[in-house]
């Protein structure tokens, strides 16, 4: 047998352990894994030089096409993702029209024309009709992951239509009957946060901490509790996105112990930044907000002990921040190019996070959660050849040139992706994206 691509002499790390050797790839799939001596000749051969080879990162949380055109974002941002070792991006995406079906076809086609990596969707519930349409959407598009947004006031500048408890309950009731379906919830009690915002705004404060204190951790904890209650009541599977509070993983673990299907996502920024970092200002406004050291340590406990299930960036390329007023500034930062590096630096090097645990958080678990297993998320025969080669010792300084706001500028991080393979094609190496491969990415949501 000859292969298209063979990577050898690697420390191959999977969610369940590691071995020395490599992989052989043919027609975009992994056809063999094992010791170097067992691998066939490849049309292209890469000597990993003993570096770490992991499944490509599945980033299940980004927002593309919100402020910049969608087709453009599917080029610029998926390229940024590929440079960060990401081989699958799942988009939380919204449509205000009554049906999601035409929207899906349009976004799938435009995505496949432009993206350099594979992608998929979670649909935001933005009106009552979307709830009734869930079974049809699932059957005709394969999308089984839906999102309800708390945390936004009705007149928010992003144009998000906030959920009601009624919407969540009705959606959960329907989703609980569809195999593999789940609801994702942005958990923050906005009624309390709005009240507190008016109080703090009146003091004239413009520091980032004021924004955080206007929507304190307990607002998020309250909604997490309420969503877990509703998930338990309906039997719906619940995913808590961008969890910023240490109580999130604790409450989820308690609920899991009594049989509730609930999982926790957190983001790299909550693990590496606080609202009180002296170099941060309203540029670092995000939703939910950056918190403090105590919440951060709680999240790290969850990362280390397994009660945080997966990581997502909440990557959102907005226009440059205006820096005029904390309260009207748009929330959102970008993270694709550094998401893996941040975890290697702060997790693996600083806290001793096992690499196999990182693979669980970044690849195996999101694949399982969002219906991509056993196709994505593992280095095993039959899986798509989505791979990232990592140099654990490389030190490089973050310098952001793309869209959106970076909150790590100038940071020297240790551990970087050096080569990314998407379904067998080398999309990133030597610091460059292969621009001939735009439009190679495929939509992963398919009709059942
Ligand atoms: Zn988000």
Boltz pocket constraint, residues with backbone or C-beta under 6 A from the ligand:
constraints:
  - pocket:
      binder: B
      contacts: [[A, 61], [A, 62], [A, 63], [A, 92], [A, 242], [A, 287], [A, 314]]
      max_distance: 6.0
